[in-house]
């Protein structure tokens, strides 16, 4: 699904124009990015949580040459799926009843 398709769904569901829905989507996504830049955690109950983690510098290897390379420290965005979201995508299997 593309951003344009998401904007279309928002416009249809909220009875907005596509321009209004696009603006709302940009503000929504921008607010998530801004919160993560500020070191905050962003949580949507049932959907999931976005966090920023620090990754330490380390030594890696170039897979083509095998040469050692330095990989610098960086920040990485992580997303942990919420329970309701996970169950919607991957429903739990019901246990089979035991026969007597």
CNS distance restraints for C-alpha pairs under 8 A (distance, minus, plus):
assign (resid   1 and name CA) (resid   5 and name CA) 6.11 0.50 0.50
assign (resid   1 and name CA) (resid   6 and name CA) 6.99 0.50 0.50
assign (resid   2 and name CA) (resid   6 and name CA) 6.38 0.50 0.50
assign (resid   3 and name CA) (resid   7 and name CA) 6.09 0.50 0.50
assign (resid   4 and name CA) (resid   8 and name CA) 6.12 0.50 0.50
assign (resid   5 and name CA) (resid   9 and name CA) 6.28 0.50 0.50
assign (resid   6 and name CA) (resid  10 and name CA) 6.21 0.50 0.50
assign (resid   7 and name CA) (resid  11 and name CA) 6.03 0.50 0.50
assign (resid   7 and name CA) (resid  18 and name CA) 6.43 0.50 0.50
assign (resid   7 and name CA) (resid  21 and name CA) 5.58 0.50 0.50
assign (resid   7 and name CA) (resid  22 and name CA) 5.51 0.50 0.50
assign (resid   7 and name CA) (resid  25 and name CA) 6.95 0.50 0.50
assign (resid   8 and name CA) (resid  12 and name CA) 6.13 0.50 0.50
assign (resid   8 and name CA) (resid  18 and name CA) 6.23 0.50 0.50
assign (resid   8 and name CA) (resid  21 and name CA) 7.50 0.50 0.50
assign (resid   9 and name CA) (resid  13 and name CA) 5.93 0.50 0.50
assign (resid  10 and name CA) (resid  14 and name CA) 5.80 0.50 0.50
assign (resid  10 and name CA) (resid  15 and name CA) 7.85 0.50 0.50
assign (resid  10 and name CA) (resid  16 and name CA) 7.54 0.50 0.50
assign (resid  10 and name CA) (resid  21 and name CA) 5.87 0.50 0.50
assign (resid  11 and name CA) (resid  15 and name CA) 5.48 0.50 0.50
assign (resid  11 and name CA) (resid  16 and name CA) 4.53 0.50 0.50
assign (resid  11 and name CA) (resid  17 and name CA) 5.59 0.50 0.50
assign (resid  11 and name CA) (resid  18 and name CA) 5.36 0.50 0.50
assign (resid  11 and name CA) (resid  20 and name CA) 7.48 0.50 0.50
assign (resid  11 and name CA) (resid  21 and name CA) 5.13 0.50 0.50
assign (resid  12 and name CA) (resid  16 and name CA) 6.63 0.50 0.50
assign (resid  16 and name CA) (resid  20 and name CA) 5.98 0.50 0.50
assign (resid  16 and name CA) (resid  21 and name CA) 6.07 0.50 0.50
assign (resid  17 and name CA) (resid  21 and name CA) 6.18 0.50 0.50
assign (resid  18 and name CA) (resid  22 and name CA) 5.91 0.50 0.50
assign (resid  19 and name CA) (resid  23 and name CA) 6.22 0.50 0.50
assign (resid  20 and name CA) (resid  24 and name CA) 6.20 0.50 0.50
assign (resid  21 and name CA) (resid  25 and name CA) 6.11 0.50 0.50
assign (resid  22 and name CA) (resid  26 and name CA) 6.15 0.50 0.50
assign (resid  23 and name CA) (resid  27 and name CA) 6.17 0.50 0.50
assign (resid  24 and name CA) (resid  28 and name CA) 6.05 0.50 0.50
assign (resid  25 and name CA) (resid  29 and name CA) 6.09 0.50 0.50
assign (resid  26 and name CA) (resid  30 and name CA) 5.82 0.50 0.50
assign (resid  27 and name CA) (resid  31 and name CA) 6.03 0.50 0.50
assign (resid  28 and name CA) (resid  32 and name CA) 6.60 0.50 0.50
assign (resid  29 and name CA) (resid  33 and name CA) 6.37 0.50 0.50
assign (resid  30 and name CA) (resid  34 and name CA) 6.05 0.50 0.50
assign (resid  31 and name CA) (resid  35 and name CA) 6.12 0.50 0.50
assign (resid  32 and name CA) (resid  36 and name CA) 6.28 0.50 0.50
assign (resid  32 and name CA) (resid  42 and name CA) 6.76 0.50 0.50
assign (resid  33 and name CA) (resid  37 and name CA) 6.11 0.50 0.50
assign (resid  34 and name CA) (resid  38 and name CA) 6.29 0.50 0.50
assign (resid  35 and name CA) (resid  39 and name CA) 6.49 0.50 0.50
assign (resid  35 and name CA) (resid  40 and name CA) 5.20 0.50 0.50
assign (resid  35 and name CA) (resid  41 and name CA) 7.08 0.50 0.50
assign (resid  35 and name CA) (resid  42 and name CA) 7.07 0.50 0.50
assign (resid  36 and name CA) (resid  40 and name CA) 5.19 0.50 0.50
assign (resid  36 and name CA) (resid  41 and name CA) 6.42 0.50 0.50
assign (resid  36 and name CA) (resid  42 and name CA) 7.30 0.50 0.50
assign (resid  36 and name CA) (resid  50 and name CA) 7.73 0.50 0.50
assign (resid  36 and name CA) (resid  51 and name CA) 6.69 0.50 0.50
assign (resid  36 and name CA) (resid  52 and name CA) 6.36 0.50 0.50
assign (resid  39 and name CA) (resid  51 and name CA) 7.93 0.50 0.50
assign (resid  39 and name CA) (resid  52 and name CA) 6.74 0.50 0.50
assign (resid  40 and name CA) (resid  51 and name CA) 7.20 0.50 0.50
assign (resid  40 and name CA) (resid  52 and name CA) 7.95 0.50 0.50
assign (resid  41 and name CA) (resid  49 and name CA) 7.06 0.50 0.50
assign (resid  41 and name CA) (resid  50 and name CA) 5.93 0.50 0.50
assign (resid  41 and name CA) (resid  51 and name CA) 4.97 0.50 0.50
assign (resid  41 and name CA) (resid  52 and name CA) 7.47 0.50 0.50
assign (resid  42 and name CA) (resid  49 and name CA) 5.57 0.50 0.50
assign (resid  42 and name CA) (resid  50 and name CA) 5.10 0.50 0.50
assign (resid  42 and name CA) (resid  51 and name CA) 6.66 0.50 0.50
assign (resid  43 and name CA) (resid  47 and name CA) 7.93 0.50 0.50
assign (resid  43 and name CA) (resid  48 and name CA) 5.98 0.50 0.50
assign (resid  43 and name CA) (resid  49 and name CA) 4.31 0.50 0.50
assign (resid  43 and name CA) (resid  50 and name CA) 6.45 0.50 0.50
assign (resid  44 and name CA) (resid  48 and name CA) 5.39 0.50 0.50
assign (resid  44 and name CA) (resid  49 and name CA) 6.23 0.50 0.50
assign (resid  44 and name CA) (resid  82 and name CA) 7.99 0.50 0.50
assign (resid  45 and name CA) (resid  82 and name CA) 6.82 0.50 0.50
assign (resid  46 and name CA) (resid  82 and name CA) 4.76 0.50 0.50
assign (resid  46 and name CA) (resid  83 and name CA) 5.72 0.50 0.50
assign (resid  46 and name CA) (resid  84 and name CA) 4.78 0.50 0.50
assign (resid  46 and name CA) (resid  85 and name CA) 6.02 0.50 0.50
assign (resid  47 and name CA) (resid  81 and name CA) 6.21 0.50 0.50
assign (resid  47 and name CA) (resid  82 and name CA) 4.56 0.50 0.50
assign (resid  47 and name CA) (resid  83 and name CA) 7.20 0.50 0.50
assign (resid  47 and name CA) (resid  84 and name CA) 6.48 0.50 0.50
assign (resid  47 and name CA) (resid  85 and name CA) 5.13 0.50 0.50
assign (resid  48 and name CA) (resid  79 and name CA) 6.80 0.50 0.50
assign (resid  48 and name CA) (resid  80 and name CA) 5.43 0.50 0.50
assign (resid  48 and name CA) (resid  81 and name CA) 4.33 0.50 0.50
assign (resid  48 and name CA) (resid  82 and name CA) 4.06 0.50 0.50
assign (resid  48 and name CA) (resid  83 and name CA) 7.81 0.50 0.50
assign (resid  48 and name CA) (resid  85 and name CA) 7.48 0.50 0.50
assign (resid  49 and name CA) (resid  79 and name CA) 5.57 0.50 0.50
assign (resid  49 and name CA) (resid  80 and name CA) 5.23 0.50 0.50
assign (resid  49 and name CA) (resid  81 and name CA) 6.67 0.50 0.50
assign (resid  49 and name CA) (resid  82 and name CA) 7.18 0.50 0.50
assign (resid  50 and name CA) (resid  77 and name CA) 6.90 0.50 0.50
assign (resid  50 and name CA) (resid  78 and name CA) 5.68 0.50 0.50
assign (resid  50 and name CA) (resid  79 and name CA) 4.58 0.50 0.50
assign (resid  50 and name CA) (resid  80 and name CA) 6.64 0.50 0.50
assign (resid  51 and name CA) (resid  77 and name CA) 5.77 0.50 0.50
assign (resid  51 and name CA) (resid  78 and name CA) 5.28 0.50 0.50
assign (resid  51 and name CA) (resid  79 and name CA) 6.51 0.50 0.50
assign (resid  52 and name CA) (resid  75 and name CA) 6.41 0.50 0.50
assign (resid  52 and name CA) (resid  76 and name CA) 5.57 0.50 0.50
assign (resid  52 and name CA) (resid  77 and name CA) 4.53 0.50 0.50
assign (resid  52 and name CA) (resid  78 and name CA) 6.07 0.50 0.50
assign (resid  53 and name CA) (resid  75 and name CA) 5.63 0.50 0.50
assign (resid  53 and name CA) (resid  76 and name CA) 5.29 0.50 0.50
assign (resid  53 and name CA) (resid  77 and name CA) 6.38 0.50 0.50
assign (resid  53 and name CA) (resid  78 and name CA) 7.13 0.50 0.50
assign (resid  54 and name CA) (resid  73 and name CA) 7.38 0.50 0.50
assign (resid  54 and name CA) (resid  74 and name CA) 5.97 0.50 0.50
assign (resid  54 and name CA) (resid  75 and name CA) 4.57 0.50 0.50
assign (resid  54 and name CA) (resid  76 and name CA) 6.30 0.50 0.50
assign (resid  55 and name CA) (resid  73 and name CA) 5.48 0.50 0.50
assign (resid  55 and name CA) (resid  74 and name CA) 5.26 0.50 0.50
assign (resid  55 and name CA) (resid  75 and name CA) 5.82 0.50 0.50
assign (resid  55 and name CA) (resid  76 and name CA) 6.79 0.50 0.50
assign (resid  56 and name CA) (resid  72 and name CA) 7.33 0.50 0.50
assign (resid  56 and name CA) (resid  73 and name CA) 4.62 0.50 0.50
assign (resid  56 and name CA) (resid  74 and name CA) 6.84 0.50 0.50
assign (resid  57 and name CA) (resid  70 and name CA) 7.40 0.50 0.50
assign (resid  57 and name CA) (resid  71 and name CA) 5.61 0.50 0.50
assign (resid  57 and name CA) (resid  72 and name CA) 4.52 0.50 0.50
assign (resid  57 and name CA) (resid  73 and name CA) 3.99 0.50 0.50
assign (resid  57 and name CA) (resid  74 and name CA) 7.48 0.50 0.50
assign (resid  58 and name CA) (resid  70 and name CA) 6.11 0.50 0.50
assign (resid  58 and name CA) (resid  71 and name CA) 5.27 0.50 0.50
assign (resid  58 and name CA) (resid  72 and name CA) 6.67 0.50 0.50
assign (resid  58 and name CA) (resid  73 and name CA) 7.44 0.50 0.50
assign (resid  59 and name CA) (resid  68 and name CA) 6.57 0.50 0.50
assign (resid  59 and name CA) (resid  69 and name CA) 5.72 0.50 0.50
assign (resid  59 and name CA) (resid  70 and name CA) 4.71 0.50 0.50
assign (resid  59 and name CA) (resid  71 and name CA) 5.77 0.50 0.50
assign (resid  60 and name CA) (resid  68 and name CA) 5.71 0.50 0.50
assign (resid  60 and name CA) (resid  69 and name CA) 5.28 0.50 0.50
assign (resid  60 and name CA) (resid  70 and name CA) 6.24 0.50 0.50
assign (resid  60 and name CA) (resid  71 and name CA) 6.46 0.50 0.50
assign (resid  61 and name CA) (resid  66 and name CA) 5.45 0.50 0.50
assign (resid  61 and name CA) (resid  67 and name CA) 5.47 0.50 0.50
assign (resid  61 and name CA) (resid  68 and name CA) 4.51 0.50 0.50
assign (resid  61 and name CA) (resid  69 and name CA) 5.64 0.50 0.50
assign (resid  62 and name CA) (resid  66 and name CA) 4.97 0.50 0.50
assign (resid  62 and name CA) (resid  67 and name CA) 5.36 0.50 0.50
assign (resid  62 and name CA) (resid  68 and name CA) 6.41 0.50 0.50
assign (resid  62 and name CA) (resid  69 and name CA) 6.73 0.50 0.50
assign (resid  63 and name CA) (resid  67 and name CA) 7.91 0.50 0.50
assign (resid  81 and name CA) (resid  85 and name CA) 6.53 0.50 0.50
assign (resid  81 and name CA) (resid  86 and name CA) 6.24 0.50 0.50
assign (resid  82 and name CA) (resid  86 and name CA) 6.13 0.50 0.50
assign (resid  83 and name CA) (resid  87 and name CA) 6.12 0.50 0.50
assign (resid  84 and name CA) (resid  88 and name CA) 6.14 0.50 0.50
assign (resid  85 and name CA) (resid  89 and name CA) 6.39 0.50 0.50
assign (resid  86 and name CA) (resid  90 and name CA) 5.79 0.50 0.50
assign (resid  86 and name CA) (resid  91 and name CA) 7.58 0.50 0.50
assign (resid  87 and name CA) (resid  91 and name CA) 4.58 0.50 0.50
assign (resid  87 and name CA) (resid  92 and name CA) 6.54 0.50 0.50
